[in-house]
Each structure stands twice: as structure tokens, then as C-alpha cells.
Amino acid sequence: MTGADKIYLVVPARNEEKRIAATLMDYLQFFPQLHLVVVLTKCSDNTEEVVKDIQAKFPQQLEYITAPPVAGNSKGQAVRYGLEYVWRNYQPQWLGFIDADNSVSPTEFNKLWQGRDGFDVVISSRYLPDSYLKERDSFLRIIASYLFRKIVQLLFGLPWQDTQCGGKIYRGERLAIFLDKLQINDMTFDVEMLYYCQKYGLRVKEVPIVWRENIASTISTSPWAFLLTSWQMFLSLLLLRIRFWQE
């Protein structure tokens, strides 16, 4: 196995005891060249114990770290903390991240990996013509997602159809150009990262995937939580746009 063949993936995890085991096992069994780094963030359940049990079976391929607590949604901070950890300790040719819920299966993620030649970044997309959503969103989520994408295009001019899908890989030396500039802690961190990709001229490929929403998602099962998260993401986008104007 060469360095170019190895994949380093960060998995942010907050109270994922019911979902993360299947995700880790599926990925570790599918990709023999995979190194996973689970980033625990504000967990109050048994996520750490679940991860520790799997690590005992894959000691060379799986490790976990704990991100310092931050206020509010911490997914972006967990991803950033994990990417910084991986780059600092391994400096791999390729690194990226996936969600703990397995909405992007290993088979679908493999499409990104196989399509990386000639690109610096490969991102999964739910909204290209060849994409397929196995589980249809509620009307509320469809409208909110459409508005979010339009706002992102309007404020940042990003050309990609899906900034938020939880599966992305980056060429390490190119990600390192702006890794220390990242600041977003919440779920708009993807927009921040892709903005810098565009700013620094990284070659980005968007790949259509089959995507399946995990019904255990907190913001999927609670309309109020979803609305609150959507409002927080909108405010975060505005603050991000102001910050970029000032750079």
C-alpha cells in the first residue's frame, strides 16, 4: 500500500451510540486502506464506549480523540479539530470526513475516492441529475434546503449544488493552505471550507450519490429543532459573509 492509496477520514460524533457502530464497521470492512479518526464532542451517552470496543478490533485503523467543548452546535469544530489532528500527525496525501449516520455509504463514498484523479477536492452531492435520495424529505426540509442553497449561491457565489452533504475528501497539501483560517463551529463549516477552496483555486469535483437520511437524526425527527437549527445556520451564513468581506 502506498501513501497515495491510504484514506484518512474524520468522523464527528456527538451522542451517536445508536448509529456509529454500523458506520465504522461498514467503512473499515469496505476500505482496507482506511484510517478513521472519531472526534467525540460533548457526548453524554455511551458513544465513547462503542467506539472503544470497535477500536479493539481495528487498533491500527481506528482511533478517537475528544474535542474541547464549545457553545452551540459543534459539528464544524469537531471536523476542524479532527482535520487539524490528522494533518499535524500524519500529513496524508488525502484526508476528509464523513457523518456518523452512514447516510453516505462506503459504496457511495468510493465514488469520490475513485474520482479524485486530477482534482484537489471531491464532494458528494444529493442534488445533481444523477443523484438519488432513497428517503424523501418532508416538505419543510425540502423548502428549507432549497432556500439555504439559494442563499449560499447569492452570498458566496459558490457554483456547487450541494455544499452540505456529509462526505468530502481533500488533497492534504491543498487543504493545508487554509486549514488554519477555519473558524466556524456549526454546520455551515462546509460553506466556509468551500469558499476557501474557490478563493485559492482548488479544483473541486462534485459527484452524484445515492443518499439515505438516517431517521434517528435529531433535526429530522423534531420540527422545532430543525427550524431552530435552520435559523442558526442562516445567521451563521450572514456572519460568515461579513467576515469574508473584511478579509
N, C-alpha and C positions, 0 to 999 in steps of 0.2 A: 504494500500500500504506500503510495506517495503522499506528500503533503497536500497535493492538489486534489487528491481523492477523498480527503477527510472533511467531514462536516461538523462544525461546532454550532449547536443551537441552544439558545436561551429559552427557558420556559417560565414565565412569570406565574406565580401560584399564590393565591390568597383564598384560603378555605376551600381547597379543591380535593378534599379527601374522597369524594364520591366519583370523581371523574379522572383524576390524574393518573391513576394506576394503569388504566386501559391505554391511555395516550402514550405513556412512557414505554410500556411493553410493546405496543404496536410499532413504535418508531425504532426501538432498539433491535427488535427482531427483523424489521424490514431493512434497516441500514446497518450493515456490519461495520462500516467505517464511521459511525456516528459517535460524537461525544456530546452528551447533554449536560447542561448546567441549569438546574432548577433554582429559581430565585424565590425564596419564601418571603412574603411581605404581609405583615400584620395578621398572621394566621392565629385563629382561636380554636381550631379543630385539630384533627389528627393528621393533617397533611404531611407534616414532617415525618411522622412515624411510617406513613405509607411509602414515602419516598425513600426513607432509610431501609425499609425492607427490600425494595427493588434494587437499591444500590448494592446491597449484599450479594445479589445475584449477578450484577454487572459492575464490579468495582472499578474496572478500567474505562468504562464508558459513561458512567453517571456520577455526578457529584451535585451537592446542593450547598447554597450559601444563603445568608439572611440579609436582606436589605434593611438599612436603618429606617425606622418608621417616619412617614410624612403625613401631613394633614390631607384629607380628602382621598380621591381616587389615586391609587399608587401604581397602576399598571405601567405607565410610562417610566416612572422612576425605577421600577423593578427591571424593565427591559434595558434601560440605560445602564443601570448598575451591573447587570449581567454581561452586557456587551463590553463594558469597560474592563470587567474582571477577565473575560476571555481574551481580549486583546492584550492586556497587560501581562498575562501569564503564558499565553500560547502564540500570539501573533500569527494566527492561521491565515491561509490564503482566502478562505471563505468562512463567514460566520453569519448567523441570522437568528430568527426567533419564530416560535410557533405558540399558539394558545394551548392551554392545558385541557381544553374540552374536546380536542380531536375533531373539530369541525372541518379542518383541513387534514384529511387522512394522509398517511405516509405515501400511498399511491399517488394522490394528487400533488403532494409536496415534491415527489420525484419528478414531476413535470417541470418544476422550477429548476431543480438540480440538473436535469438533462438539457435544459435550455439556457444554461449560463454562459456558454462559449461566446465570446465577443461582446459580453456585457459586464458592467460593474455592479448592477443591481437587478435582481429578478423578484417581482412581486406577484402574488396571487390575486386574482380578480373574480368577483362574483357577477360583474355587470358587462362583460364582453359578449358578443353574439354567440360564442361557443361555450359560454359558462352555463352552469345548470345548478339551480337551487333545489335540493331534494325536499326541503321543508319550506313551504311558503310562509312569508312573514305576515303578520297581522296588517290590517290597513294602516294603523297608526305607525307601525315601523316602516312600512313602505313609503309613506309620506315624509316621515322624519328623515329617512335615509336619502330620499331624493333631494329634499331641501338642504341637507348637510352637504351633499356633493356639489350642488349648485353654489352654495356659499363658499366652499373651498375653491371652486373654479373662479368665482368672482373676486375673492380676496387675494388669492395667491397665484392664479393663472396656471395651476398645475394641469397638465394635459391628460392625466391618467383617470380612468373611470372609477377605480376603487382604491382609495388611499388607506382604508381601514381594515381590510381583510387580514386575518392573523396568520400570515405566512410570508416571510421575506428573507432573502439572502443577499449579502453584500460582499464584495471583494474587500478583504481586510485592509489593504493599504489605501484604498479609496475611502472607506468609511472612516479611517483614522484622520483624514483631512479635517473632518468637522465633529468628530466624536466628543471632543471636549467643549464644544459650543452648545450641546444639547442641554435644555433646562426643563422641559415640560414633564410634569409628573403624571398627568391624567391621560385619558385615551386619545387626545389629539396629538400625542407624540409622533404618530405616523406622519401627520402633515408637516410637522417640524422637520423630520428627517428627510422627507421627500422634497421639501423646499430647498434644503441644503444640497440635495442631490442635483436639483436643477441649477442652483446657483453656481455650483462648482463643476458643472458639465459632465456629470456621471452618466454613463449610458444605461438607461433603465428599460427593462423589458417587462411588459405586463402579460401574464399568462392566464388564460381562462381555466377555471377549475370547476369541479363538482363540489359543491359546498353544502354541508348539512348542519343546521343550527342545533346545538345541544339544548334540549328543553329544560335542563336544570339551571340554565343561566338565570342569574338573579334579575337582570334587567329585562329578560324575556318573559318571566312569569309575573312580574309586578309592573302594571302600567304606570303607577306613580313613581316607582324607582326609575323606570325608563324615561319618563318625562323630566324628572329631576336631572338625570344624567345628561339628557339631550340639551337641557338649558345650560348646564355647567360646561358642556363641550362648546356650545355656541359662544359663551362668554370667554372661554379659553382661546377660541379662534380669534376673537376681536383683540384680546391682549397680545396674542402672538403676532398679529398683523401690525399692531402699534410698535412692538419691539423690533420687527424687521424693518419698519420704516426708519427707525432710529439708528440702525446699524450702518 
